[in-house]
Amino acid sequence: MQTTVIFYLLLLLGAIAFFVLHFIAQWRFTAVLRKRYPEHWKTIVEADTGRPNGMANWLRVRRVLRSDAPALFDDATLTRWQGWWQRTPWLAWPCWFAAMALQWWAIKQG
């Protein structure tokens, strides 16, 4: 295989890995929050309607992850997963765009 093809595949695999890690980080953050701080988790889950709703919970957790609220727990695990959640898109998108640029360049070369 050519070096360009290998580099292209590595960029694609890197982008996919970082996107998957983004979702895993949110899932792990939620699991730790639910286990260690059930009273705060209950506040997130029952915020508006008083009953669990999957999509609304997902959006609320994303809102918590975007805020500075996890720092108030002073929990290294929550902070670490929040950091991974925030950084992985910044790592995934450049890999994806570089792979697409490499593909475009290869098509132009003929």
Jmol script that loads the backbone (N, CA, C; Angstrom):
load data "model"
ATOM      1  N   MET A   1       0.833  -1.197   0.000  1.00  0.00           N
ATOM      2  CA  MET A   1       0.000   0.000   0.000  1.00  0.00           C
ATOM      3  C   MET A   1       0.870   1.250   0.000  1.00  0.00           C
ATOM      4  N   GLN A   2       0.334   2.245  -0.591  1.00  0.00           N
ATOM      5  CA  GLN A   2       1.050   3.508  -0.617  1.00  0.00           C
ATOM      6  C   GLN A   2       0.966   4.188   0.739  1.00  0.00           C
ATOM      7  N   THR A   3       1.932   5.019   1.012  1.00  0.00           N
ATOM      8  CA  THR A   3       1.971   5.765   2.269  1.00  0.00           C
ATOM      9  C   THR A   3       0.757   6.675   2.406  1.00  0.00           C
ATOM     10  N   THR A   4       0.315   7.255   1.300  1.00  0.00           N
ATOM     11  CA  THR A   4      -0.836   8.156   1.330  1.00  0.00           C
ATOM     12  C   THR A   4      -2.103   7.427   1.752  1.00  0.00           C
ATOM     13  N   VAL A   5      -2.286   6.224   1.257  1.00  0.00           N
ATOM     14  CA  VAL A   5      -3.473   5.448   1.605  1.00  0.00           C
ATOM     15  C   VAL A   5      -3.449   5.089   3.087  1.00  0.00           C
ATOM     16  N   ILE A   6      -2.291   4.696   3.572  1.00  0.00           N
ATOM     17  CA  ILE A   6      -2.165   4.353   4.992  1.00  0.00           C
ATOM     18  C   ILE A   6      -2.433   5.578   5.860  1.00  0.00           C
ATOM     19  N   PHE A   7      -1.889   6.719   5.462  1.00  0.00           N
ATOM     20  CA  PHE A   7      -2.113   7.958   6.198  1.00  0.00           C
ATOM     21  C   PHE A   7      -3.597   8.333   6.184  1.00  0.00           C
ATOM     22  N   TYR A   8      -4.249   8.176   5.042  1.00  0.00           N
ATOM     23  CA  TYR A   8      -5.681   8.452   4.913  1.00  0.00           C
ATOM     24  C   TYR A   8      -6.487   7.560   5.858  1.00  0.00           C
ATOM     25  N   LEU A   9      -6.186   6.273   5.866  1.00  0.00           N
ATOM     26  CA  LEU A   9      -6.906   5.344   6.735  1.00  0.00           C
ATOM     27  C   LEU A   9      -6.657   5.643   8.216  1.00  0.00           C
ATOM     28  N   LEU A  10      -5.440   6.026   8.553  1.00  0.00           N
ATOM     29  CA  LEU A  10      -5.143   6.393   9.939  1.00  0.00           C
ATOM     30  C   LEU A  10      -5.917   7.637  10.365  1.00  0.00           C
ATOM     31  N   LEU A  11      -6.013   8.607   9.471  1.00  0.00           N
ATOM     32  CA  LEU A  11      -6.790   9.811   9.780  1.00  0.00           C
ATOM     33  C   LEU A  11      -8.267   9.472   9.985  1.00  0.00           C
ATOM     34  N   LEU A  12      -8.812   8.626   9.117  1.00  0.00           N
ATOM     35  CA  LEU A  12     -10.212   8.226   9.272  1.00  0.00           C
ATOM     36  C   LEU A  12     -10.435   7.456  10.570  1.00  0.00           C
ATOM     37  N   LEU A  13      -9.557   6.508  10.853  1.00  0.00           N
ATOM     38  CA  LEU A  13      -9.686   5.743  12.095  1.00  0.00           C
ATOM     39  C   LEU A  13      -9.519   6.627  13.326  1.00  0.00           C
ATOM     40  N   GLY A  14      -8.626   7.592  13.249  1.00  0.00           N
ATOM     41  CA  GLY A  14      -8.456   8.536  14.357  1.00  0.00           C
ATOM     42  C   GLY A  14      -9.708   9.357  14.586  1.00  0.00           C
ATOM     43  N   ALA A  15     -10.302   9.852  13.506  1.00  0.00           N
ATOM     44  CA  ALA A  15     -11.536  10.640  13.631  1.00  0.00           C
ATOM     45  C   ALA A  15     -12.646   9.806  14.240  1.00  0.00           C
ATOM     46  N   ILE A  16     -12.806   8.595  13.757  1.00  0.00           N
ATOM     47  CA  ILE A  16     -13.858   7.724  14.294  1.00  0.00           C
ATOM     48  C   ILE A  16     -13.597   7.411  15.763  1.00  0.00           C
ATOM     49  N   ALA A  17     -12.360   7.130  16.105  1.00  0.00           N
ATOM     50  CA  ALA A  17     -12.021   6.814  17.494  1.00  0.00           C
ATOM     51  C   ALA A  17     -12.319   7.990  18.416  1.00  0.00           C
ATOM     52  N   PHE A  18     -11.983   9.208  17.986  1.00  0.00           N
ATOM     53  CA  PHE A  18     -12.249  10.372  18.823  1.00  0.00           C
ATOM     54  C   PHE A  18     -13.746  10.664  18.934  1.00  0.00           C
ATOM     55  N   PHE A  19     -14.501  10.471  17.862  1.00  0.00           N
ATOM     56  CA  PHE A  19     -15.953  10.653  17.949  1.00  0.00           C
ATOM     57  C   PHE A  19     -16.580   9.631  18.894  1.00  0.00           C
ATOM     58  N   VAL A  20     -16.136   8.389  18.816  1.00  0.00           N
ATOM     59  CA  VAL A  20     -16.661   7.353  19.720  1.00  0.00           C
ATOM     60  C   VAL A  20     -16.267   7.673  21.160  1.00  0.00           C
ATOM     61  N   LEU A  21     -15.030   8.120  21.372  1.00  0.00           N
ATOM     62  CA  LEU A  21     -14.593   8.483  22.713  1.00  0.00           C
ATOM     63  C   LEU A  21     -15.416   9.642  23.270  1.00  0.00           C
ATOM     64  N   HIS A  22     -15.868  10.533  22.419  1.00  0.00           N
ATOM     65  CA  HIS A  22     -16.718  11.639  22.853  1.00  0.00           C
ATOM     66  C   HIS A  22     -18.006  11.095  23.485  1.00  0.00           C
ATOM     67  N   PHE A  23     -18.622  10.121  22.851  1.00  0.00           N
ATOM     68  CA  PHE A  23     -19.855   9.546  23.395  1.00  0.00           C
ATOM     69  C   PHE A  23     -19.576   8.679  24.617  1.00  0.00           C
ATOM     70  N   ILE A  24     -18.454   7.972  24.614  1.00  0.00           N
ATOM     71  CA  ILE A  24     -18.094   7.161  25.778  1.00  0.00           C
ATOM     72  C   ILE A  24     -17.833   8.060  26.987  1.00  0.00           C
ATOM     73  N   ALA A  25     -17.205   9.199  26.778  1.00  0.00           N
ATOM     74  CA  ALA A  25     -16.928  10.127  27.878  1.00  0.00           C
ATOM     75  C   ALA A  25     -18.225  10.622  28.497  1.00  0.00           C
ATOM     76  N   GLN A  26     -19.211  10.946  27.679  1.00  0.00           N
ATOM     77  CA  GLN A  26     -20.497  11.391  28.221  1.00  0.00           C
ATOM     78  C   GLN A  26     -21.171  10.256  28.990  1.00  0.00           C
ATOM     79  N   TRP A  27     -21.099   9.058  28.456  1.00  0.00           N
ATOM     80  CA  TRP A  27     -21.699   7.912  29.125  1.00  0.00           C
ATOM     81  C   TRP A  27     -21.015   7.635  30.465  1.00  0.00           C
ATOM     82  N   ARG A  28     -19.675   7.668  30.489  1.00  0.00           N
ATOM     83  CA  ARG A  28     -18.950   7.423  31.745  1.00  0.00           C
ATOM     84  C   ARG A  28     -19.199   8.535  32.757  1.00  0.00           C
ATOM     85  N   PHE A  29     -19.250   9.788  32.302  1.00  0.00           N
ATOM     86  CA  PHE A  29     -19.560  10.905  33.188  1.00  0.00           C
ATOM     87  C   PHE A  29     -20.922  10.686  33.836  1.00  0.00           C
ATOM     88  N   THR A  30     -21.896  10.285  33.028  1.00  0.00           N
ATOM     89  CA  THR A  30     -23.246  10.036  33.539  1.00  0.00           C
ATOM     90  C   THR A  30     -23.246   8.887  34.540  1.00  0.00           C
ATOM     91  N   ALA A  31     -22.515   7.819  34.232  1.00  0.00           N
ATOM     92  CA  ALA A  31     -22.478   6.663  35.135  1.00  0.00           C
ATOM     93  C   ALA A  31     -21.856   7.032  36.481  1.00  0.00           C
ATOM     94  N   VAL A  32     -20.775   7.780  36.461  1.00  0.00           N
ATOM     95  CA  VAL A  32     -20.127   8.195  37.712  1.00  0.00           C
ATOM     96  C   VAL A  32     -21.038   9.133  38.488  1.00  0.00           C
ATOM     97  N   LEU A  33     -21.658  10.077  37.809  1.00  0.00           N
ATOM     98  CA  LEU A  33     -22.560  11.015  38.470  1.00  0.00           C
ATOM     99  C   LEU A  33     -23.743  10.277  39.096  1.00  0.00           C
ATOM    100  N   ARG A  34     -24.292   9.324  38.380  1.00  0.00           N
ATOM    101  CA  ARG A  34     -25.439   8.561  38.881  1.00  0.00           C
ATOM    102  C   ARG A  34     -25.065   7.719  40.099  1.00  0.00           C
ATOM    103  N   LYS A  35     -23.864   7.159  40.089  1.00  0.00           N
ATOM    104  CA  LYS A  35     -23.441   6.276  41.174  1.00  0.00           C
ATOM    105  C   LYS A  35     -23.012   7.050  42.421  1.00  0.00           C
ATOM    106  N   ARG A  36     -22.200   8.091  42.240  1.00  0.00           N
ATOM    107  CA  ARG A  36     -21.634   8.803  43.385  1.00  0.00           C
ATOM    108  C   ARG A  36     -22.516   9.922  43.927  1.00  0.00           C
ATOM    109  N   TYR A  37     -23.335  10.506  43.065  1.00  0.00           N
ATOM    110  CA  TYR A  37     -24.148  11.652  43.469  1.00  0.00           C
ATOM    111  C   TYR A  37     -25.602  11.457  43.025  1.00  0.00           C
ATOM    112  N   PRO A  38     -26.294  10.478  43.601  1.00  0.00           N
ATOM    113  CA  PRO A  38     -27.656  10.172  43.135  1.00  0.00           C
ATOM    114  C   PRO A  38     -28.646  11.321  43.334  1.00  0.00           C
ATOM    115  N   GLU A  39     -28.464  12.135  44.367  1.00  0.00           N
ATOM    116  CA  GLU A  39     -29.393  13.257  44.578  1.00  0.00           C
ATOM    117  C   GLU A  39     -29.252  14.308  43.474  1.00  0.00           C
ATOM    118  N   HIS A  40     -28.028  14.536  43.010  1.00  0.00           N
ATOM    119  CA  HIS A  40     -27.820  15.488  41.910  1.00  0.00           C
ATOM    120  C   HIS A  40     -28.291  14.881  40.582  1.00  0.00           C
ATOM    121  N   TRP A  41     -28.089  13.579  40.419  1.00  0.00           N
ATOM    122  CA  TRP A  41     -28.569  12.913  39.213  1.00  0.00           C
ATOM    123  C   TRP A  41     -30.091  13.010  39.134  1.00  0.00           C
ATOM    124  N   LYS A  42     -30.753  12.858  40.278  1.00  0.00           N
ATOM    125  CA  LYS A  42     -32.212  12.954  40.312  1.00  0.00           C
ATOM    126  C   LYS A  42     -32.671  14.352  39.875  1.00  0.00           C
ATOM    127  N   THR A  43     -31.917  15.362  40.258  1.00  0.00           N
ATOM    128  CA  THR A  43     -32.239  16.731  39.845  1.00  0.00           C
ATOM    129  C   THR A  43     -32.155  16.872  38.329  1.00  0.00           C
ATOM    130  N   ILE A  44     -31.168  16.245  37.715  1.00  0.00           N
ATOM    131  CA  ILE A  44     -31.014  16.316  36.259  1.00  0.00           C
ATOM    132  C   ILE A  44     -32.133  15.554  35.570  1.00  0.00           C
ATOM    133  N   VAL A  45     -32.437  14.361  36.070  1.00  0.00           N
ATOM    134  CA  VAL A  45     -33.418  13.490  35.419  1.00  0.00           C
ATOM    135  C   VAL A  45     -34.839  14.046  35.522  1.00  0.00           C
ATOM    136  N   GLU A  46     -35.177  14.583  36.666  1.00  0.00           N
ATOM    137  CA  GLU A  46     -36.558  15.021  36.893  1.00  0.00           C
ATOM    138  C   GLU A  46     -36.695  16.533  36.844  1.00  0.00           C
ATOM    139  N   ALA A  47     -35.890  17.190  36.059  1.00  0.00           N
ATOM    140  CA  ALA A  47     -35.842  18.650  36.061  1.00  0.00           C
ATOM    141  C   ALA A  47     -37.162  19.312  35.698  1.00  0.00           C
ATOM    142  N   ASP A  48     -37.777  18.949  34.586  1.00  0.00           N
ATOM    143  CA  ASP A  48     -38.956  19.671  34.116  1.00  0.00           C
ATOM    144  C   ASP A  48     -40.248  18.918  34.372  1.00  0.00           C
ATOM    145  N   THR A  49     -40.291  17.686  33.977  1.00  0.00           N
ATOM    146  CA  THR A  49     -41.555  16.950  33.971  1.00  0.00           C
ATOM    147  C   THR A  49     -41.751  16.083  35.203  1.00  0.00           C
ATOM    148  N   GLY A  50     -40.693  15.801  35.940  1.00  0.00           N
ATOM    149  CA  GLY A  50     -40.806  14.930  37.093  1.00  0.00           C
ATOM    150  C   GLY A  50     -40.709  13.458  36.752  1.00  0.00           C
ATOM    151  N   ARG A  51     -40.548  13.150  35.477  1.00  0.00           N
ATOM    152  CA  ARG A  51     -40.400  11.756  35.071  1.00  0.00           C
ATOM    153  C   ARG A  51     -39.245  11.656  34.067  1.00  0.00           C
ATOM    154  N   PRO A  52     -38.602  10.493  34.027  1.00  0.00           N
ATOM    155  CA  PRO A  52     -37.456  10.335  33.125  1.00  0.00           C
ATOM    156  C   PRO A  52     -37.852  10.404  31.651  1.00  0.00           C
ATOM    157  N   ASN A  53     -37.001  11.036  30.874  1.00  0.00           N
ATOM    158  CA  ASN A  53     -37.184  11.132  29.432  1.00  0.00           C
ATOM    159  C   ASN A  53     -35.789  11.041  28.809  1.00  0.00           C
ATOM    160  N   GLY A  54     -35.536  10.012  28.023  1.00  0.00           N
ATOM    161  CA  GLY A  54     -34.196   9.741  27.504  1.00  0.00           C
ATOM    162  C   GLY A  54     -33.550  10.892  26.763  1.00  0.00           C
ATOM    163  N   MET A  55     -34.239  11.460  25.788  1.00  0.00           N
ATOM    164  CA  MET A  55     -33.650  12.536  24.985  1.00  0.00           C
ATOM    165  C   MET A  55     -33.432  13.796  25.832  1.00  0.00           C
ATOM    166  N   ALA A  56     -34.394  14.122  26.661  1.00  0.00           N
ATOM    167  CA  ALA A  56     -34.249  15.298  27.521  1.00  0.00           C
ATOM    168  C   ALA A  56     -33.094  15.113  28.499  1.00  0.00           C
ATOM    169  N   ASN A  57     -32.935  13.899  29.045  1.00  0.00           N
ATOM    170  CA  ASN A  57     -31.819  13.628  29.956  1.00  0.00           C
ATOM    171  C   ASN A  57     -30.487  13.791  29.237  1.00  0.00           C
ATOM    172  N   TRP A  58     -30.411  13.274  28.015  1.00  0.00           N
ATOM    173  CA  TRP A  58     -29.182  13.384  27.236  1.00  0.00           C
ATOM    174  C   TRP A  58     -28.824  14.858  27.022  1.00  0.00           C
ATOM    175  N   LEU A  59     -29.815  15.667  26.678  1.00  0.00           N
ATOM    176  CA  LEU A  59     -29.567  17.095  26.454  1.00  0.00           C
ATOM    177  C   LEU A  59     -29.185  17.808  27.751  1.00  0.00           C
ATOM    178  N   ARG A  60     -29.813  17.433  28.868  1.00  0.00           N
ATOM    179  CA  ARG A  60     -29.469  18.049  30.150  1.00  0.00           C
ATOM    180  C   ARG A  60     -28.046  17.699  30.571  1.00  0.00           C
ATOM    181  N   VAL A  61     -27.655  16.449  30.367  1.00  0.00           N
ATOM    182  CA  VAL A  61     -26.281  16.057  30.718  1.00  0.00           C
ATOM    183  C   VAL A  61     -25.293  16.833  29.863  1.00  0.00           C
ATOM    184  N   ARG A  62     -25.596  17.033  28.604  1.00  0.00           N
ATOM    185  CA  ARG A  62     -24.717  17.827  27.735  1.00  0.00           C
ATOM    186  C   ARG A  62     -24.617  19.262  28.248  1.00  0.00           C
ATOM    187  N   ARG A  63     -25.718  19.794  28.737  1.00  0.00           N
ATOM    188  CA  ARG A  63     -25.708  21.153  29.291  1.00  0.00           C
ATOM    189  C   ARG A  63     -24.820  21.200  30.536  1.00  0.00           C
ATOM    190  N   VAL A  64     -24.900  20.177  31.381  1.00  0.00           N
ATOM    191  CA  VAL A  64     -24.047  20.098  32.574  1.00  0.00           C
ATOM    192  C   VAL A  64     -22.578  19.998  32.160  1.00  0.00           C
ATOM    193  N   LEU A  65     -22.286  19.177  31.156  1.00  0.00           N
ATOM    194  CA  LEU A  65     -20.903  19.015  30.704  1.00  0.00           C
ATOM    195  C   LEU A  65     -20.325  20.307  30.137  1.00  0.00           C
ATOM    196  N   ARG A  66     -21.148  21.125  29.536  1.00  0.00           N
ATOM    197  CA  ARG A  66     -20.668  22.400  28.984  1.00  0.00           C
ATOM    198  C   ARG A  66     -20.409  23.435  30.071  1.00  0.00           C
ATOM    199  N   SER A  67     -21.042  23.260  31.225  1.00  0.00           N
ATOM    200  CA  SER A  67     -20.940  24.247  32.298  1.00  0.00           C
ATOM    201  C   SER A  67     -19.725  23.966  33.185  1.00  0.00           C
ATOM    202  N   ASP A  68     -19.578  24.814  34.189  1.00  0.00           N
ATOM    203  CA  ASP A  68     -18.516  24.628  35.177  1.00  0.00           C
ATOM    204  C   ASP A  68     -19.008  23.844  36.391  1.00  0.00           C
ATOM    205  N   ALA A  69     -20.226  23.352  36.344  1.00  0.00           N
ATOM    206  CA  ALA A  69     -20.819  22.652  37.486  1.00  0.00           C
ATOM    207  C   ALA A  69     -20.030  21.426  37.933  1.00  0.00           C
ATOM    208  N   PRO A  70     -19.479  20.584  37.034  1.00  0.00           N
ATOM    209  CA  PRO A  70     -18.731  19.417  37.510  1.00  0.00           C
ATOM    210  C   PRO A  70     -17.543  19.769  38.397  1.00  0.00           C
ATOM    211  N   ALA A  71     -16.966  20.943  38.233  1.00  0.00           N
ATOM    212  CA  ALA A  71     -15.843  21.351  39.081  1.00  0.00           C
ATOM    213  C   ALA A  71     -16.283  21.534  40.534  1.00  0.00           C
ATOM    214  N   LEU A  72     -17.553  21.829  40.745  1.00  0.00           N
ATOM    215  CA  LEU A  72     -18.059  22.015  42.105  1.00  0.00           C
ATOM    216  C   LEU A  72     -18.059  20.719  42.909  1.00  0.00           C
ATOM    217  N   PHE A  73     -18.084  19.580  42.233  1.00  0.00           N
ATOM    218  CA  PHE A  73     -18.056  18.300  42.930  1.00  0.00           C
ATOM    219  C   PHE A  73     -16.663  17.982  43.473  1.00  0.00           C
ATOM    220  N   ASP A  74     -15.650  18.611  42.928  1.00  0.00           N
ATOM    221  CA  ASP A  74     -14.269  18.350  43.315  1.00  0.00           C
ATOM    222  C   ASP A  74     -13.959  16.854  43.204  1.00  0.00           C
ATOM    223  N   ASP A  75     -14.394  16.279  42.089  1.00  0.00           N
ATOM    224  CA  ASP A  75     -14.223  14.850  41.817  1.00  0.00           C
ATOM    225  C   ASP A  75     -13.332  14.724  40.582  1.00  0.00           C
ATOM    226  N   ALA A  76     -12.164  14.129  40.770  1.00  0.00           N
ATOM    227  CA  ALA A  76     -11.189  14.030  39.679  1.00  0.00           C
ATOM    228  C   ALA A  76     -11.724  13.212  38.509  1.00  0.00           C
ATOM    229  N   THR A  77     -12.509  12.178  38.800  1.00  0.00           N
ATOM    230  CA  THR A  77     -13.045  11.334  37.729  1.00  0.00           C
ATOM    231  C   THR A  77     -14.025  12.105  36.869  1.00  0.00           C
ATOM    232  N   LEU A  78     -14.926  12.845  37.501  1.00  0.00           N
ATOM    233  CA  LEU A  78     -15.878  13.656  36.733  1.00  0.00           C
ATOM    234  C   LEU A  78     -15.149  14.705  35.896  1.00  0.00           C
ATOM    235  N   THR A  79     -14.163  15.344  36.490  1.00  0.00           N
ATOM    236  CA  THR A  79     -13.401  16.367  35.771  1.00  0.00           C
ATOM    237  C   THR A  79     -12.662  15.767  34.580  1.00  0.00           C
ATOM    238  N   ARG A  80     -12.088  14.571  34.766  1.00  0.00           N
ATOM    239  CA  ARG A  80     -11.360  13.915  33.673  1.00  0.00           C
ATOM    240  C   ARG A  80     -12.299  13.575  32.519  1.00  0.00           C
ATOM    241  N   TRP A  81     -13.466  12.989  32.828  1.00  0.00           N
ATOM    242  CA  TRP A  81     -14.390  12.636  31.748  1.00  0.00           C
ATOM    243  C   TRP A  81     -14.976  13.875  31.087  1.00  0.00           C
ATOM    244  N   GLN A  82     -15.190  14.934  31.850  1.00  0.00           N
ATOM    245  CA  GLN A  82     -15.641  16.181  31.240  1.00  0.00           C
ATOM    246  C   GLN A  82     -14.573  16.728  30.297  1.00  0.00           C
ATOM    247  N   GLY A  83     -13.310  16.646  30.708  1.00  0.00           N
ATOM    248  CA  GLY A  83     -12.214  17.101  29.847  1.00  0.00           C
ATOM    249  C   GLY A  83     -12.134  16.308  28.554  1.00  0.00           C
ATOM    250  N   TRP A  84     -12.261  14.978  28.660  1.00  0.00           N
ATOM    251  CA  TRP A  84     -12.260  14.161  27.443  1.00  0.00           C
ATOM    252  C   TRP A  84     -13.443  14.521  26.564  1.00  0.00           C
ATOM    253  N   TRP A  85     -14.605  14.743  27.163  1.00  0.00           N
ATOM    254  CA  TRP A  85     -15.791  15.086  26.400  1.00  0.00           C
ATOM    255  C   TRP A  85     -15.582  16.408  25.651  1.00  0.00           C
ATOM    256  N   GLN A  86     -14.912  17.350  26.288  1.00  0.00           N
ATOM    257  CA  GLN A  86     -14.695  18.655  25.651  1.00  0.00           C
ATOM    258  C   GLN A  86     -13.605  18.610  24.589  1.00  0.00           C
ATOM    259  N   ARG A  87     -12.563  17.802  24.791  1.00  0.00           N
ATOM    260  CA  ARG A  87     -11.422  17.792  23.864  1.00  0.00           C
ATOM    261  C   ARG A  87     -11.607  16.927  22.629  1.00  0.00           C
ATOM    262  N   THR A  88     -12.337  15.836  22.740  1.00  0.00           N
ATOM    263  CA  THR A  88     -12.368  14.886  21.628  1.00  0.00           C
ATOM    264  C   THR A  88     -12.936  15.445  20.327  1.00  0.00           C
ATOM    265  N   PRO A  89     -13.953  16.308  20.337  1.00  0.00           N
ATOM    266  CA  PRO A  89     -14.360  16.869  19.039  1.00  0.00           C
ATOM    267  C   PRO A  89     -13.264  17.722  18.397  1.00  0.00           C
ATOM    268  N   TRP A  90     -12.484  18.399  19.232  1.00  0.00           N
ATOM    269  CA  TRP A  90     -11.390  19.220  18.715  1.00  0.00           C
ATOM    270  C   TRP A  90     -10.278  18.370  18.135  1.00  0.00           C
ATOM    271  N   LEU A  91     -10.222  17.120  18.505  1.00  0.00           N
ATOM    272  CA  LEU A  91      -9.252  16.198  17.932  1.00  0.00           C
ATOM    273  C   LEU A  91      -9.832  15.451  16.732  1.00  0.00           C
ATOM    274  N   ALA A  92     -11.129  15.175  16.777  1.00  0.00           N
ATOM    275  CA  ALA A  92     -11.763  14.387  15.720  1.00  0.00           C
ATOM    276  C   ALA A  92     -11.944  15.190  14.428  1.00  0.00           C
ATOM    277  N   TRP A  93     -12.429  16.407  14.531  1.00  0.00           N
ATOM    278  CA  TRP A  93     -12.724  17.176  13.317  1.00  0.00           C
ATOM    279  C   TRP A  93     -11.491  17.454  12.462  1.00  0.00           C
ATOM    280  N   PRO A  94     -10.357  17.843  13.029  1.00  0.00           N
ATOM    281  CA  PRO A  94      -9.177  18.018  12.159  1.00  0.00           C
ATOM    282  C   PRO A  94      -8.765  16.735  11.443  1.00  0.00           C
ATOM    283  N   CYS A  95      -8.868  15.594  12.142  1.00  0.00           N
ATOM    284  CA  CYS A  95      -8.555  14.317  11.485  1.00  0.00           C
ATOM    285  C   CYS A  95      -9.511  14.080  10.318  1.00  0.00           C
ATOM    286  N   TRP A  96     -10.777  14.350  10.551  1.00  0.00           N
ATOM    287  CA  TRP A  96     -11.786  14.122   9.513  1.00  0.00           C
ATOM    288  C   TRP A  96     -11.540  15.047   8.316  1.00  0.00           C
ATOM    289  N   PHE A  97     -11.324  16.336   8.586  1.00  0.00           N
ATOM    290  CA  PHE A  97     -11.110  17.284   7.494  1.00  0.00           C
ATOM    291  C   PHE A  97      -9.811  16.988   6.741  1.00  0.00           C
ATOM    292  N   ALA A  98      -8.777  16.575   7.447  1.00  0.00           N
ATOM    293  CA  ALA A  98      -7.525  16.217   6.776  1.00  0.00           C
ATOM    294  C   ALA A  98      -7.721  14.993   5.882  1.00  0.00           C
ATOM    295  N   ALA A  99      -8.488  14.028   6.348  1.00  0.00           N
ATOM    296  CA  ALA A  99      -8.765  12.843   5.526  1.00  0.00           C
ATOM    297  C   ALA A  99      -9.567  13.232   4.281  1.00  0.00           C
ATOM    298  N   MET A 100     -10.538  14.112   4.440  1.00  0.00           N
ATOM    299  CA  MET A 100     -11.338  14.550   3.286  1.00  0.00           C
ATOM    300  C   MET A 100     -10.486  15.373   2.310  1.00  0.00           C
ATOM    301  N   ALA A 101      -9.583  16.189   2.846  1.00  0.00           N
ATOM    302  CA  ALA A 101      -8.687  16.957   1.971  1.00  0.00           C
ATOM    303  C   ALA A 101      -7.740  16.027   1.219  1.00  0.00           C
ATOM    304  N   LEU A 102      -7.266  15.004   1.889  1.00  0.00           N
ATOM    305  CA  LEU A 102      -6.396  14.027   1.245  1.00  0.00           C
ATOM    306  C   LEU A 102      -7.146  13.262   0.159  1.00  0.00           C
ATOM    307  N   GLN A 103      -8.379  12.936   0.428  1.00  0.00           N
ATOM    308  CA  GLN A 103      -9.214  12.251  -0.576  1.00  0.00           C
ATOM    309  C   GLN A 103      -9.448  13.165  -1.782  1.00  0.00           C
ATOM    310  N   TRP A 104      -9.750  14.422  -1.531  1.00  0.00           N
ATOM    311  CA  TRP A 104      -9.969  15.389  -2.614  1.00  0.00           C
ATOM    312  C   TRP A 104      -8.692  15.534  -3.448  1.00  0.00           C
ATOM    313  N   TRP A 105      -7.541  15.610  -2.761  1.00  0.00           N
ATOM    314  CA  TRP A 105      -6.271  15.737  -3.468  1.00  0.00           C
ATOM    315  C   TRP A 105      -6.012  14.512  -4.335  1.00  0.00           C
ATOM    316  N   ALA A 106      -6.326  13.319  -3.824  1.00  0.00           N
ATOM    317  CA  ALA A 106      -6.104  12.086  -4.594  1.00  0.00           C
ATOM    318  C   ALA A 106      -7.006  12.035  -5.821  1.00  0.00           C
ATOM    319  N   ILE A 107      -8.230  12.516  -5.685  1.00  0.00           N
ATOM    320  CA  ILE A 107      -9.146  12.538  -6.836  1.00  0.00           C
ATOM    321  C   ILE A 107      -8.651  13.505  -7.898  1.00  0.00           C
ATOM    322  N   LYS A 108      -8.139  14.657  -7.451  1.00  0.00           N
ATOM    323  CA  LYS A 108      -7.605  15.653  -8.402  1.00  0.00           C
ATOM    324  C   LYS A 108      -6.367  15.144  -9.130  1.00  0.00           C
ATOM    325  N   GLN A 109      -5.604  14.288  -8.472  1.00  0.00           N
ATOM    326  CA  GLN A 109      -4.401  13.739  -9.100  1.00  0.00           C
ATOM    327  C   GLN A 109      -4.740  12.748 -10.213  1.00  0.00           C
ATOM    328  N   GLY A 110      -5.929  12.188 -10.124  1.00  0.00           N
ATOM    329  CA  GLY A 110      -6.376  11.287 -11.178  1.00  0.00           C
ATOM    330  C   GLY A 110      -6.084   9.905 -10.865  1.00  0.00           C
TER     331      GLY A 110
END
end "model"
wireframe off; spacefill off
backbone 0.3
color backbone group
